[in-house]
Amino acid sequence: MHISEVIKVDNNYAVVIDNWYNPLEYQHAFEECKFISNYSYSPEDSGTALDDSGIILKQNSARFISSFFSNFFDSHIAQYSQKLYHESLVHELLKIDPLYEYLGMINAGDSLVSYYEDSDYYKAHRDVAIITQLTWLYEEPKAFKGGNLILKDINNNIVKEIECIPNRSIIFPSYMLHEVTNISMDKDNIGKKKGRFTISTFSRIESNRQP
């Protein structure tokens, strides 16, 4: 696992890692994504971000792993999500940004499988978590255009557009403003799971204190 790129946004850093999964892990995760997508929810039922007027900011289908598996770690995706907390990776991330020290304190979270086809998008938003990780999967040869990730600063200026490449993972503080560019694909490929899959892992810290 090698850090491919480091991107400064405001006072913190996003990190790009290519080849997040080994070949067998990628196969397992991709097959699971395709299966879960058969039971995905619409934007209003899958944890969408909203703008200040309460308008939904995304157009895709999605499903949280925790709502699909009665035992979270029966999921290959859930099992592999734990790689984010490995001591060796956290050590490397801490060299880049001390904010990643939070990865050693995480005690809650979930992974979301999202699927994008023609005309789907996710407008600029922030996540309700501490650290977000996005990993992309799709059938090759690529049957769509777009679906890149744009990182923006607090003033809504574009800092970086990251190309959607299979098995590429982006890790960043969840407060960072980010969006997914519009997907376009030939009508012959719609409904065949040839679009863009994203595994979003949201890491949080929850208090164990009783009220």
C-alpha positions in Angstrom: 0.0 0.0 0.0 1.6 3.2 -1.2 0.5 6.8 -0.7 0.3 8.2 -4.2 -0.6 11.9 -3.5 -1.0 14.3 -0.7 -3.4 17.3 -1.2 -3.5 20.3 1.1 -7.0 21.7 1.6 -7.3 24.6 4.0 -5.1 23.6 7.0 -5.4 19.8 6.6 -4.5 17.1 4.1 -6.2 14.5 2.0 -4.3 11.4 1.0 -4.7 9.3 -2.2 -3.7 5.6 -2.1 -3.8 3.5 -5.2 -4.3 -0.3 -5.1 -6.1 -0.1 -1.8 -7.2 -3.7 -2.1 -5.1 -6.7 -3.1 -6.6 -8.6 -6.1 -8.6 -11.0 -4.1 -10.0 -8.3 -1.8 -11.0 -6.2 -4.8 -12.8 -9.2 -6.3 -14.7 -9.9 -3.0 -15.5 -6.2 -2.5 -16.7 -5.7 -6.0 -18.9 -8.7 -6.1 -20.4 -7.6 -2.7 -21.0 -4.1 -4.1 -22.9 -5.5 -7.1 -25.0 -7.8 -4.9 -25.9 -5.0 -2.4 -26.8 -2.7 -5.3 -29.8 -4.9 -6.0 -31.2 -3.8 -2.7 -30.1 -0.2 -2.6 -32.2 2.7 -1.5 -33.0 6.0 -3.1 -31.2 9.2 -2.0 -33.8 10.2 0.5 -33.5 6.8 2.3 -29.7 6.4 2.2 -28.3 9.1 4.4 -28.0 12.0 1.9 -26.6 15.4 2.6 -29.0 18.3 2.3 -28.4 22.0 1.4 -29.5 24.9 3.6 -33.0 24.7 2.1 -33.3 21.0 2.8 -32.9 19.9 -0.8 -31.2 16.5 -1.4 -27.7 17.0 -2.8 -27.2 13.6 -4.5 -28.6 11.4 -7.2 -27.5 7.8 -6.9 -28.5 4.6 -5.1 -26.9 3.4 -1.9 -27.1 1.1 1.1 -25.3 1.0 4.5 -23.5 -2.2 5.3 -24.9 -2.2 8.8 -28.5 -2.2 7.4 -27.8 -5.1 5.1 -25.8 -7.5 7.3 -27.2 -8.6 10.7 -23.6 -9.1 11.7 -21.5 -6.2 10.4 -18.3 -8.3 10.0 -20.0 -10.9 7.9 -19.3 -8.3 5.1 -16.0 -8.5 3.2 -16.2 -4.7 2.9 -16.6 -4.3 6.6 -13.7 -6.6 7.3 -11.4 -4.8 4.8 -12.4 -1.4 6.2 -10.3 -2.2 9.2 -7.2 -1.8 7.2 -7.7 2.0 7.7 -6.8 1.6 11.3 -3.7 -0.5 11.0 -0.8 0.9 13.0 1.5 1.1 10.0 -0.9 3.2 7.9 -1.8 5.5 10.8 1.9 6.0 11.4 2.4 7.1 7.8 -0.7 9.4 7.9 0.5 11.0 11.1 3.6 12.2 9.3 1.3 14.1 7.0 -1.3 15.5 9.3 -1.7 15.1 13.1 -5.5 15.1 12.7 -5.2 11.5 11.7 -4.4 10.7 15.3 -8.1 10.4 15.6 -7.9 7.1 13.7 -6.5 5.5 16.9 -9.6 6.6 18.9 -12.3 5.5 16.5 -15.0 3.4 18.1 -17.9 3.8 15.7 -18.7 4.0 12.1 -20.2 2.3 9.0 -19.5 1.8 5.3 -21.9 2.8 2.5 -22.0 1.2 -0.9 -23.1 3.8 -3.5 -23.8 3.2 -7.2 -23.8 5.9 -9.9 -25.1 5.6 -13.4 -26.0 8.1 -16.2 -26.8 11.6 -14.9 -26.0 10.7 -11.3 -23.9 13.1 -9.1 -23.3 14.3 -5.6 -23.1 18.0 -5.1 -20.6 19.6 -2.7 -21.2 18.5 0.8 -19.5 17.5 4.1 -19.8 14.2 5.9 -21.0 13.7 9.5 -18.0 11.9 10.7 -14.4 12.5 11.7 -12.5 10.7 8.9 -13.9 9.7 5.5 -12.5 7.1 3.2 -13.7 6.7 -0.4 -12.7 3.7 -2.6 -13.8 3.3 -6.2 -14.7 0.1 -8.1 -16.0 -0.4 -11.6 -16.0 -2.9 -14.4 -13.3 -2.5 -17.0 -13.1 -1.3 -19.7 -14.6 1.8 -18.2 -18.2 2.3 -19.5 -18.8 5.8 -18.2 -17.3 9.3 -18.1 -17.1 11.6 -15.1 -17.5 10.5 -11.5 -14.3 12.3 -10.4 -14.0 13.7 -6.9 -13.6 17.4 -6.4 -12.1 18.7 -3.2 -13.0 22.3 -2.3 -11.8 24.7 0.4 -13.9 26.5 2.9 -14.6 29.3 0.4 -16.0 26.8 -2.1 -13.0 27.1 -4.4 -11.8 24.0 -6.2 -8.5 22.7 -4.8 -8.2 19.5 -6.7 -10.1 17.2 -9.1 -9.2 13.5 -8.5 -9.7 11.1 -11.3 -11.9 8.1 -10.6 -9.6 5.1 -11.0 -10.6 1.6 -9.9 -9.1 0.5 -6.5 -8.1 4.1 -5.8 -8.8 5.3 -2.2 -9.0 8.8 -0.8 -8.8 9.5 2.9 -9.6 12.9 4.3 -11.1 14.8 7.3 -14.8 14.5 6.9 -15.4 18.3 7.2 -13.7 18.8 3.8 -16.1 20.0 1.2 -16.2 17.4 -1.7 -18.4 16.5 -4.6 -18.8 13.9 -7.4 -18.9 15.1 -11.0 -21.8 14.1 -13.2 -21.7 10.6 -14.6 -22.5 10.0 -18.3 -22.8 6.6 -20.1 -24.3 5.1 -23.1 -27.9 4.0 -22.7 -26.9 0.5 -23.8 -24.9 0.2 -20.6 -27.5 1.4 -18.1 -28.9 -1.2 -15.7 -25.9 -3.6 -16.3 -23.8 -2.5 -13.2 -21.2 -0.9 -15.5 -21.3 2.4 -13.6 -19.3 3.8 -10.7 -19.3 2.0 -7.3 -18.0 3.8 -4.2 -17.4 2.3 -0.8 -17.5 5.2 1.7 -16.2 4.4 5.2 -17.2 6.9 7.9 -15.2 6.8 11.1 -16.6 8.4 14.3 -16.0 8.6 18.0 -19.0 8.1 20.3 -19.1 8.6 24.0 -19.8 5.6 26.2 -21.0 7.8 29.0 -24.6 7.4 30.1 -26.8 10.5 30.4 
